[in-house]
């Protein structure tokens, strides 16, 4: 998985959501008419445990600008896909030391297509 062309630590779990944005209205007879305006993706990334330097890299990338080029494995095509996305919430538990390194547990990040 990459953000802005830079490979990031592989998420322990990647959930890909597909959202159909629609415009809907009823006709005079009451029949519902609906038009698909766009199909967008939401990537929910989770790391059970991630090294502090890897998390810092991801957070620094996301802080550098609002929209990012994100490359990920797409389940619909079975291929690698690229979207322009913005970062949603980033959540994590407090760090812990393992040896001389710090790690964060249960880190989650949402990347939402523009």
C-alpha positions in Angstrom: 0.0 0.0 0.0 1.3 3.5 -0.9 0.5 7.1 0.0 1.7 9.7 -2.4 4.0 7.1 -4.0 5.7 6.1 -0.7 5.2 2.5 0.5 3.8 2.4 4.1 3.8 -0.3 6.7 1.4 -3.0 5.5 -1.9 -2.8 7.5 -2.8 -5.9 9.6 -6.3 -5.4 8.3 -7.7 -3.5 5.3 -11.4 -3.0 4.9 -12.5 -1.6 1.5 -16.0 0.1 1.5 -17.8 0.8 -1.7 -20.3 3.7 -1.7 -22.8 4.6 -4.4 -23.7 8.2 -4.3 -27.1 8.8 -5.7 -29.5 11.5 -6.6 -33.1 10.4 -5.9 -36.5 12.0 -6.4 -40.1 10.9 -6.9 -42.1 11.5 -10.0 -45.6 13.0 -10.0 -47.0 9.4 -9.9 -44.9 8.7 -6.8 -42.4 6.4 -8.5 -38.9 6.7 -7.1 -36.2 7.6 -9.7 -32.6 7.3 -8.9 -29.4 8.2 -10.6 -25.9 7.0 -9.6 -23.7 10.0 -9.5 -20.5 8.4 -8.4 -19.0 5.3 -6.8 -16.4 6.0 -4.1 -14.1 3.9 -1.9 -13.3 4.2 1.8 -10.3 2.4 3.1 -10.2 1.4 6.8 -6.7 0.5 7.7 -5.8 -1.2 11.0 -2.4 -2.1 12.5 -2.5 -4.4 15.5 1.0 -3.2 16.3 3.1 -0.6 14.4 6.6 0.7 15.1 6.6 4.4 16.1 8.8 5.4 13.1 6.3 3.7 10.7 3.4 5.5 12.3 5.3 8.8 12.2 5.9 8.4 8.5 2.2 7.8 7.8 1.1 10.8 10.0 3.7 13.1 8.4 2.5 12.2 4.9 -1.1 12.8 5.9 -0.3 16.1 7.6 1.6 17.4 4.5 -1.6 18.2 2.5 -5.3 17.5 2.4 -5.6 15.1 -0.6 -3.4 12.1 -1.2 -2.8 9.6 -3.9 -3.5 6.2 -2.3 -2.6 2.9 -4.0 -4.2 -0.2 -2.5 -5.4 -3.8 -3.5 -8.9 -3.4 -4.9 -11.2 -6.4 -4.3 -13.5 -5.6 -7.2 -10.8 -5.7 -9.9 -8.3 -8.0 -8.1 -5.7 -5.5 -9.2 -3.9 -2.5 -7.6 -6.0 0.6 -7.7 -5.3 4.3 -7.1 -7.6 6.9 -5.6 -7.4 10.4 -4.4 -8.4 10.4 -0.8 -8.3 12.5 2.4 -7.6 11.2 5.9 -10.4 10.7 8.4 -9.8 9.9 12.1 -6.6 8.3 13.2 -6.9 6.4 16.5 -4.4 4.5 18.6 -3.6 3.1 22.0 -0.7 4.5 24.0 2.8 3.2 23.0 4.7 0.5 24.6 8.4 -0.5 24.5 9.6 -3.7 23.1 13.4 -3.8 23.4 14.7 -0.4 22.4 11.8 0.4 20.1 8.4 2.0 20.7 5.2 0.5 19.2 1.6 1.6 19.1 -1.2 -0.9 19.3 -4.6 -1.0 17.7 -4.0 1.9 15.3 -6.8 2.7 12.9 -7.0 5.1 10.0 -9.7 6.0 7.5 -8.9 7.1 3.9 -11.9 8.4 2.1 -12.0 8.9 -1.7 -12.5 12.6 -2.8 
